[in-house]
Amino acid sequence: MWSIPVPIPDNPLRYTLVYLLESDRGPVLVDTGWDDPTGRELLRAGVAEAGFALEDVHGVLITHHHPDHHGLSAHVQANSGAWVGMHAAEAAVVRAVREIPAEQWIDRMTRSMRAAGLPEEHLAAMRAWGDDSESGPATLGAVVPDRELVHGESAGVPGRAVRVMWTPGHTPGHVCLFLDEKPRTRLLSGDHLLPTISPVVSLYPENPQDEPTDPLGDFLDSLERIAALAPEEILPAHQYRFTDAPRRVQELLDHHAARLADLHSQLRGQPMTLWEAAQGMHWNRPWSELGFLARHLAVSEAAAHLRRLVKTGMAEAVTDDDPVRYHAR
């Protein structure tokens, strides 16, 4: 197994670690990295360093659809004819992004955010972001997978004991890959389990007739499953390899428990809109120093925490209010 750093432009994470698994039918990649000329060049060079050509790639396993993970999949497939595997819930997001016009996606998001109390300047910045083909939602549209990755089943790497672990939370169809091979068990954890970062957990795309989702609840449950699995080494998509998955899982469980308790305490003081709740939560920088995209991610994460409080009966949303306000229970 080899790791290939593929850079993410203008991002503090710096790179995605693409993993190459040797197999009986040729190399299988886990994720592919961000699609730009530098990424294409460095991915090809990394595959060559492992002793293969990009054209030799047999398959691609995608942990989730974000462009720093799935971005180069179409390029790899065009050069090699490789199959691309993804969980069904994640493939549904890819199809939806490809099929829904960007302006429709932004309009729906704008209506939702206006109901959440976001100011007009943030909504205007969001519309401008959506119109930017270099950074907006169009970059999420990538190749549609032609294989389904099923929880608990083999990932289809010839000659390797690689099992799919469905770990929703960061995205609805995020998967980790468990390598049950000597001399030690290893987990390719994607963005689900990182050594020092808690991944963004935001609301999944929803249809009005569906039961409201609970991505933070999904994430916490998924963490528990990984802790029970207790892999001896974790190979994440960002940062560096580490050990002691149960310890890291407990840190994340404690982190989110503290955030939920703090948010519930604030709601006891006064009802809050989503925008107000996001401003009251603690981030890696003061709210006044966060740019548009950082604030947007903060709002998305606050929404998931509010939804968790509602799901667990600790808060309720008064939808008759405009904008919607949340009350502690």
SVG drawing of the C-alpha trace seen along z (x, -y; Angstrom):
<svg xmlns="http://www.w3.org/2000/svg" viewBox="-47 -43 56 56">
<polyline fill="none" stroke="black" stroke-width="0.4" points="0.0,0.0 1.2,-3.5 0.0,-7.0 0.1,-9.8 -0.4,-13.4 -2.6,-15.3 -2.7,-19.1 -5.9,-21.0 -5.6,-24.6 -5.8,-27.4 -6.9,-25.1 -5.3,-24.8 -5.5,-21.0 -3.0,-21.3 -3.5,-17.9 -5.6,-14.7 -3.8,-11.4 -4.8,-9.1 -4.0,-5.5 -2.9,-2.9 -3.6,0.7 -1.7,3.3 -4.1,6.1 -4.1,9.3 -5.6,7.3 -3.6,4.1 -3.7,1.0 -6.9,-0.1 -7.0,-3.7 -8.8,-4.9 -10.0,-8.4 -8.4,-10.4 -7.8,-14.0 -8.7,-17.5 -8.9,-17.8 -6.5,-20.5 -3.4,-20.2 -1.1,-20.0 -3.2,-17.3 -3.3,-15.3 0.5,-15.5 1.2,-14.6 -1.3,-11.7 0.3,-10.2 3.8,-10.7 2.7,-9.0 1.3,-6.0 4.5,-5.8 6.6,-5.9 4.6,-2.8 5.7,-1.1 2.6,-1.5 1.1,-3.7 -2.2,-5.6 -3.4,-3.4 -2.9,-0.3 -5.5,-1.4 -8.0,1.4 -10.5,-0.3 -11.3,-3.4 -12.9,-3.3 -14.4,-6.6 -14.9,-7.4 -17.2,-10.3 -18.2,-12.7 -16.4,-15.9 -14.1,-17.3 -10.9,-16.8 -11.7,-13.1 -13.7,-12.3 -12.5,-15.1 -10.0,-13.2 -12.1,-10.0 -13.3,-10.9 -9.7,-11.6 -8.5,-8.2 -11.4,-6.3 -10.8,-8.0 -7.2,-7.0 -7.5,-3.5 -11.1,-2.3 -11.2,-1.6 -14.5,-1.0 -15.5,-3.5 -17.2,-2.3 -19.2,-4.4 -21.9,-3.9 -25.5,-4.2 -26.4,-7.1 -23.3,-9.0 -23.9,-8.1 -27.4,-9.6 -25.8,-12.9 -23.5,-12.9 -26.5,-12.2 -28.5,-15.0 -25.7,-17.5 -25.3,-16.6 -29.0,-16.8 -30.0,-19.9 -29.0,-23.2 -26.7,-25.3 -29.1,-28.2 -31.9,-25.9 -29.6,-24.5 -28.6,-28.1 -32.3,-29.3 -33.3,-26.4 -30.4,-27.0 -31.2,-30.7 -34.8,-30.1 -33.6,-27.8 -31.0,-30.1 -33.4,-33.1 -35.7,-31.1 -32.7,-30.5 -32.2,-34.2 -29.1,-34.7 -28.5,-38.4 -28.9,-39.5 -25.1,-40.1 -24.4,-36.5 -27.1,-35.3 -25.7,-37.6 -22.2,-36.1 -23.7,-32.6 -25.3,-33.5 -22.0,-34.9 -20.2,-31.7 -22.8,-29.6 -22.1,-31.5 -18.3,-30.9 -17.6,-27.8 -14.2,-27.5 -15.3,-27.3 -19.1,-26.8 -21.3,-23.7 -20.5,-22.8 -17.2,-21.4 -19.2,-18.7 -20.4,-17.2 -18.1,-14.3 -18.2,-10.9 -21.2,-8.7 -19.9,-5.5 -20.6,-2.2 -20.2,0.0 -22.0,-0.1 -20.1,0.3 -22.2,2.1 -21.7,2.0 -20.0,5.1 -19.2,6.6 -16.0,6.9 -14.8,3.7 -13.9,5.8 -10.1,5.4 -8.8,8.7 -6.7,10.7 -7.1,8.3 -9.2,8.5 -10.8,5.1 -14.2,4.6 -16.6,1.6 -17.7,-0.2 -20.6,-2.7 -19.9,-5.7 -22.4,-8.4 -22.1,-11.8 -19.7,-13.9 -21.8,-12.9 -24.7,-10.5 -22.8,-7.8 -19.3,-8.2 -17.4,-4.9 -14.2,-3.7 -12.3,-0.7 -11.1,2.0 -8.1,4.0 -8.1,7.2 -4.6,8.3 -1.4,9.3 0.7,8.0 -2.0,5.6 -5.5,4.4 -5.8,1.0 -8.6,-1.4 -8.6,-3.8 -10.8,-6.4 -11.4,-9.1 -12.6,-12.2 -14.5,-10.2 -11.7,-9.9 -8.8,-12.4 -6.0,-12.7 -6.6,-16.3 -9.6,-17.6 -13.3,-17.0 -14.8,-16.9 -17.7,-19.2 -21.0,-17.6 -23.9,-19.4 -27.5,-18.7 -27.8,-16.3 -29.9,-17.2 -33.6,-16.6 -36.9,-16.2 -39.9,-17.9 -41.8,-14.6 -38.9,-12.8 -38.2,-12.3 -35.7,-15.0 -32.2,-13.7 -29.9,-13.6 -26.3,-13.7 -24.7,-14.4 -26.5,-11.4 -25.3,-9.3 -21.8,-10.5 -21.7,-9.7 -23.2,-6.2 -20.6,-5.6 -17.8,-6.6 -19.0,-4.0 -18.8,-1.3 -15.3,-2.2 -14.2,-2.2 -15.7,1.3 -13.8,2.4 -10.5,1.1 -8.2,1.1 -4.6,1.1 -3.7,-1.7 -5.7,-4.5 -4.8,-5.9 -6.8,-9.1 -7.3,-11.2 -5.7,-14.2 -2.9,-14.9 -1.1,-11.7 -1.4,-8.0 -2.2,-7.3 -3.1,-4.6 -5.6,-4.1 -8.9,-4.6 -11.0,-4.2 -9.1,-7.1 -9.6,-9.4 -13.3,-8.4 -13.8,-9.2 -12.3,-12.6 -14.7,-13.4 -17.7,-12.1 -16.7,-14.3 -16.2,-17.3 -19.6,-17.1 -21.3,-16.4 -19.8,-19.6 -20.9,-21.6 -24.5,-20.2 -24.6,-21.0 -23.3,-24.6 -25.8,-25.2 -28.6,-23.9 -27.6,-26.2 -27.7,-29.2 -31.2,-28.2 -32.3,-28.2 -31.3,-31.8 -33.3,-32.8 -34.8,-31.4 -32.3,-31.7 -32.3,-31.5 -29.8,-29.3 -27.7,-32.3 -27.6,-33.4 -26.8,-29.9 -23.9,-29.7 -22.5,-33.0 -22.8,-31.7 -20.8,-28.5 -17.1,-28.2 -15.0,-28.0 -11.2,-27.9 -11.3,-31.7 -13.6,-34.5 -16.8,-34.9 -15.7,-38.3 -12.6,-36.8 -14.4,-34.1 -14.8,-34.7 -17.9,-33.8 -17.1,-30.1 -16.0,-29.5 -19.2,-31.1 -21.2,-29.0 -19.6,-25.9 -20.2,-27.1 -23.9,-27.6 -24.1,-24.2 -22.5,-22.6 -24.7,-24.6 -27.8,-23.3 -26.7,-19.7 -26.3,-20.4 -29.7,-22.0 -31.2,-19.1 -29.6,-16.7 -31.1,-18.7 -34.5,-18.5 -34.2,-14.8 -33.3,-14.1 -36.1,-16.1 -34.0,-18.9 -35.1,-21.6 -37.9,-22.4 -38.2,-24.6 -41.0,-27.1 -41.7,-27.0 -44.4,-29.6 -41.7,-32.2 -40.1,-34.0 -37.2,-33.4 -37.5,-30.0 -36.4,-30.1 -35.3,-27.3 -36.4,-26.9 -34.9,-24.7 -37.1,-22.1"/>
</svg>
